Amino acid sequence: MKAHTDLKKDDKVKIIAGKDKGKIGKILRVYRDKERLLVENINMVKRHTRPSATNRQGGIIEAEAPVHCSNVMLMCNKCVTPVRIQMRRLDDGKKVRVCRKCNEIIDA
């Protein structure tokens, strides 16, 4: 059974474990099947590539690698702290994410 994550693309997250602990970045991509996230300028790795038709030069390319979703926490816009979230249903039936500290709606 896969773990459920409420994180989405363009969310601001704080890294809570690993070599980049304490850094804040924006989610670029969510890999739901692998429970991983690609976060901007976090978990940078160097890949050695050889010249090809698409990459004429080759050499060492630095890029982000995915991090596990359990190693990040969502940042609340109002509290400006990493927070846990809860799901709440509005009067019109729409489900939204809510900050547990300040009860502010996170989804715009």
C-alpha positions as CSV (number, residue, x, y, z in Angstrom):
1,M,0.0,0.0,0.0
2,K,1.4,3.4,-1.0
3,A,1.5,6.3,1.4
4,H,-0.9,9.2,0.6
5,T,0.7,12.7,0.2
6,D,-1.2,16.0,0.1
7,L,1.7,17.8,-1.5
8,K,1.3,19.4,-4.9
9,K,3.4,21.1,-7.6
10,D,4.4,24.7,-6.8
11,D,4.0,24.1,-3.0
12,K,6.7,25.6,-0.8
13,V,8.3,23.0,1.4
14,K,11.1,22.8,4.0
15,I,13.5,19.8,4.1
16,I,13.4,18.2,7.5
17,A,15.9,15.4,7.0
18,G,19.0,14.6,4.9
19,K,22.0,16.6,3.6
20,D,19.9,19.6,2.7
21,K,18.0,19.8,6.1
22,G,16.6,23.3,6.8
23,K,16.5,24.4,3.2
24,I,13.3,25.7,1.6
25,G,12.3,25.1,-2.0
26,K,9.4,24.8,-4.4
27,I,8.1,21.5,-5.7
28,L,8.8,21.1,-9.4
29,R,7.3,17.6,-9.9
30,V,5.5,14.9,-7.8
31,Y,6.2,11.2,-8.4
32,R,3.1,9.7,-6.7
33,D,4.0,6.1,-7.5
34,K,7.4,6.3,-6.0
35,E,6.4,8.7,-3.1
36,R,9.1,11.2,-4.2
37,L,9.3,14.9,-5.0
38,L,11.5,17.0,-7.2
39,V,12.3,20.2,-5.2
40,E,14.0,23.2,-6.8
41,N,17.8,23.4,-5.9
42,I,17.5,20.6,-3.3
43,N,19.4,17.3,-3.5
44,M,21.7,18.4,-6.3
45,V,23.6,15.5,-7.9
46,K,26.3,15.5,-10.7
47,R,25.8,13.3,-13.7
48,H,28.5,12.4,-16.1
49,T,27.2,12.4,-19.7
50,R,28.8,11.5,-23.0
51,P,28.3,13.6,-26.1
52,S,25.1,12.6,-28.1
53,A,22.8,14.1,-30.7
54,T,20.8,16.0,-28.1
55,N,23.8,16.9,-25.9
56,R,26.7,17.9,-28.2
57,Q,29.2,18.8,-25.5
58,G,28.8,16.1,-22.9
59,G,30.6,16.5,-19.5
60,I,29.3,16.9,-16.0
61,I,25.7,18.1,-15.6
62,E,24.3,19.1,-12.2
63,A,20.6,18.5,-11.6
64,E,18.0,17.9,-8.8
65,A,17.3,14.4,-7.7
66,P,14.0,13.4,-6.1
67,V,13.6,13.3,-2.3
68,H,11.2,11.1,-0.4
69,C,8.0,12.9,0.6
70,S,8.5,12.0,4.3
71,N,11.6,14.2,4.4
72,V,9.7,17.4,3.7
73,M,7.0,19.6,5.4
74,L,4.7,22.0,3.8
75,M,5.2,25.7,4.6
76,C,2.2,27.8,5.7
77,N,2.0,31.2,4.0
78,K,0.5,32.9,7.2
79,C,2.6,31.2,9.9
80,V,5.8,31.1,7.8
81,T,6.6,27.8,9.5
82,P,6.6,24.1,8.4
83,V,3.2,22.7,9.4
84,R,1.1,19.6,9.3
85,I,-2.1,19.9,7.3
86,Q,-5.6,18.6,7.5
87,M,-8.2,18.2,4.9
88,R,-11.5,20.1,5.3
89,R,-14.6,20.3,3.2
90,L,-16.0,23.8,2.5
91,D,-19.7,24.7,2.4
92,D,-19.8,24.3,-1.4
93,G,-18.4,20.8,-1.1
94,K,-14.8,21.6,-2.2
95,K,-11.9,19.9,-0.3
96,V,-9.1,22.2,0.8
97,R,-5.9,21.8,2.8
98,V,-5.8,23.7,6.1
99,C,-2.9,24.6,8.4
100,R,-3.1,22.9,11.8
101,K,-1.4,25.8,13.6
102,C,-3.4,28.8,12.4
103,N,-6.4,27.2,10.6
104,E,-5.6,29.2,7.5
105,I,-6.7,27.6,4.1
106,I,-3.5,26.7,2.2
107,D,-5.1,26.1,-1.2
108,A,-5.6,29.4,-3.1
